[in-house]
Amino acid sequence: MPRHWISLVFAAILVSLTTASAHAEKPRKPKPALPAQQYPMHDTHPGEHVTISAEPGDSKETAPNTRLDYYHHGFMPLRVIVTNDSDQALTLDDARIHFIAADNTLIPAATNDDLQRRLFSMKSVTGTKIPMPAPIPSITIHHKPINKQILADDEDFGFQTTTVAPHTTVSGYLFYDVREIDDPVLEHAHLELRKVRYAATNNPLDTFEIPLKPSTEPKPSK
């Protein structure tokens, strides 16, 4: 290959890599949360004036725009939305938010360490090598460390606060390891929230149970 062609190819690859890197750095934010009552899957406690809803990220329309694809690594993304219409602040500091499968299997929300163990691969450490025509040596693309991407996703998509002020709504994404659950994972499952408390008195609210279902109806078999 002529030397000037080699230079052009090399320059094109560098431009491509720079563009991809710049695209990856764009901010990633969830859509603003609506009041919890406006989501199909919710549980309202009229006496406590609190509604909590769940939105599964199991479709293109509902999946969070995270840096990593947790869904295809066996984690179900669930956006939890808490609307406090009472005159007292709530705290989620002690909240237990569990996914309960149809067979009553209880699954706690995954920790960042759980996510890292599943998504870690040697490729993410050693990088991806792109072969080049001789005499140019191969190019190695170094990927961002998995743990840093998980932490960044948690900062952008997790709960920004565990306090729900009166007449406000807060939300955040949690991820549940559903690899061992038979499909359809969400069918006849529910989300259970215990120990949501009043911030001033630390008294717990009644348990919330949110029935879940797939975001999209399964296609009929031919």
URTAMO-V491035 format. One record per residue. N is the residue number from 1. RES is the residue in one small letter. PHI is phi in whole degrees, 0 to 359 (NA if undefined). PSI is psi in whole degrees, 0 to 359 (* if undefined). OMEGA is omega in degrees with one decimal (999 if undefined). Layout:
n=[N/N]
res=[RES/RES]
phi=[PHI/PHI]
psi=[PSI/PSI]
omega=[OMEGA/OMEGA]
This chain:
n=[1/2/3/4/5/6/7/8/9/10/11/12/13/14/15/16/17/18/19/20/21/22/23/24/25/26/27/28/29/30/31/32/33/34/35/36/37/38/39/40/41/42/43/44/45/46/47/48/49/50/51/52/53/54/55/56/57/58/59/60/61/62/63/64/65/66/67/68/69/70/71/72/73/74/75/76/77/78/79/80/81/82/83/84/85/86/87/88/89/90/91/92/93/94/95/96/97/98/99/100/101/102/103/104/105/106/107/108/109/110/111/112/113/114/115/116/117/118/119/120/121/122/123/124/125/126/127/128/129/130/131/132/133/134/135/136/137/138/139/140/141/142/143/144/145/146/147/148/149/150/151/152/153/154/155/156/157/158/159/160/161/162/163/164/165/166/167/168/169/170/171/172/173/174/175/176/177/178/179/180/181/182/183/184/185/186/187/188/189/190/191/192/193/194/195/196/197/198/199/200/201/202/203/204/205/206/207/208/209/210/211/212/213/214/215/216/217/218/219/220/221/222]
res=[m/p/r/h/w/i/s/l/v/f/a/a/i/l/v/s/l/t/t/a/s/a/h/a/e/k/p/r/k/p/k/p/a/l/p/a/q/q/y/p/m/h/d/t/h/p/g/e/h/v/t/i/s/a/e/p/g/d/s/k/e/t/a/p/n/t/r/l/d/y/y/h/h/g/f/m/p/l/r/v/i/v/t/n/d/s/d/q/a/l/t/l/d/d/a/r/i/h/f/i/a/a/d/n/t/l/i/p/a/a/t/n/d/d/l/q/r/r/l/f/s/m/k/s/v/t/g/t/k/i/p/m/p/a/p/i/p/s/i/t/i/h/h/k/p/i/n/k/q/i/l/a/d/d/e/d/f/g/f/q/t/t/t/v/a/p/h/t/t/v/s/g/y/l/f/y/d/v/r/e/i/d/d/p/v/l/e/h/a/h/l/e/l/r/k/v/r/y/a/a/t/n/n/p/l/d/t/f/e/i/p/l/k/p/s/t/e/p/k/p/s/k]
phi=[NA/302/300/291/290/299/296/296/298/299/294/297/294/297/297/297/294/295/296/297/295/296/295/292/274/298/301/236/232/288/296/304/284/276/304/302/296/274/265/300/259/207/227/252/253/303/293/262/61/227/234/235/234/226/236/293/264/256/221/299/286/252/293/288/276/282/291/244/266/292/302/278/253/94/252/275/284/229/272/256/242/244/248/253/265/272/262/240/289/250/233/254/303/256/296/248/242/247/272/248/286/300/269/72/295/263/236/285/297/291/274/299/294/300/295/295/299/286/272/295/210/296/300/291/268/278/90/251/266/250/293/235/294/302/265/286/290/298/257/253/267/268/279/296/304/304/297/290/291/295/296/294/297/295/294/275/247/282/294/282/208/258/255/249/294/305/61/225/232/233/208/190/266/238/234/237/283/246/302/271/266/293/286/286/303/274/294/63/266/209/255/245/240/241/65/287/237/283/296/286/255/68/286/279/277/297/295/261/230/250/296/247/201/302/293/237/291/297/288/294/288/276]
psi=[131/150/322/330/322/318/319/316/315/317/320/320/318/319/318/316/321/318/317/320/318/322/322/338/356/144/144/111/145/159/147/137/138/166/142/330/340/357/143/324/100/166/123/133/94/320/332/351/41/136/135/133/165/137/107/140/53/12/166/325/330/350/136/147/59/164/329/150/84/324/315/3/14/9/127/117/133/121/124/124/125/119/122/102/10/179/9/142/147/157/140/12/322/8/140/115/101/142/125/113/172/329/15/13/127/126/116/161/140/143/169/326/320/315/318/318/322/318/349/139/156/330/323/339/313/339/176/128/132/114/145/153/142/144/14/128/158/153/135/122/118/119/154/141/138/316/325/324/322/317/321/320/321/320/322/324/347/181/126/339/151/5/130/102/159/137/39/170/135/157/163/158/138/156/135/131/104/21/324/3/134/144/150/126/321/348/124/18/167/161/130/129/119/157/29/126/159/130/322/320/344/11/136/150/166/157/138/136/115/111/137/158/160/145/328/144/138/144/138/142/146/*]
omega=[179.4/-175.8/-177.9/176.4/177.7/179.7/179.3/179.1/-179.3/-179.9/179.6/179.8/179.2/178.2/-179.9/-179.3/179.3/179.1/179.3/179.7/179.5/179.3/-178.3/-176.5/179.9/179.1/178.7/-177.7/175.8/174.5/176.2/-178.4/172.3/171.4/-173.1/-178.5/-175.4/177.1/-176.3/-176.4/-178.5/175.3/-179.9/172.9/-175.7/-177.9/-179.8/177.8/-179.7/174.8/175.5/179.8/177.7/175.9/179.4/176.4/-174.4/178.5/179.9/-176.9/-173.8/-177.9/177.7/-178.8/-178.2/179.3/-178.4/-176.8/-176.7/-176.6/-177.8/170.1/173.5/179.0/177.0/175.0/175.8/174.9/179.7/-177.5/-178.3/176.2/-178.2/178.6/179.6/178.8/-179.6/176.8/175.9/172.9/177.5/-175.6/-177.3/-173.2/174.2/-175.3/-172.4/171.8/178.8/-177.9/-178.0/179.6/178.9/172.3/-179.2/-178.0/176.4/176.9/-179.5/173.3/176.2/177.4/176.8/-179.1/-177.7/-180.0/-178.3/-172.5/-178.2/173.8/178.9/179.6/-178.8/-179.6/-175.8/-179.6/179.3/-179.3/176.2/-179.5/179.4/177.6/178.9/8.2/-177.7/178.0/179.0/179.9/177.8/175.2/-180.0/-178.7/175.4/178.9/-178.3/-175.5/179.4/178.4/178.1/178.8/178.9/176.9/179.7/179.1/-176.1/-170.8/177.7/177.3/179.0/177.5/175.4/175.9/177.9/-178.3/177.2/174.8/175.8/178.0/172.5/-179.5/176.9/179.0/170.7/-176.6/-174.8/-179.2/-175.5/-178.3/-175.4/-178.7/180.0/174.1/-8.3/-172.5/-173.3/-176.8/179.0/175.0/174.2/177.1/-177.5/178.5/176.7/173.9/163.6/-169.9/168.3/-174.2/-174.4/-174.0/-175.6/177.2/-177.8/170.7/174.7/-179.9/175.9/176.4/-174.9/177.1/-179.3/173.3/178.3/-180.0/178.6/178.7/178.4/178.3/179.8/179.9/-178.7/999]
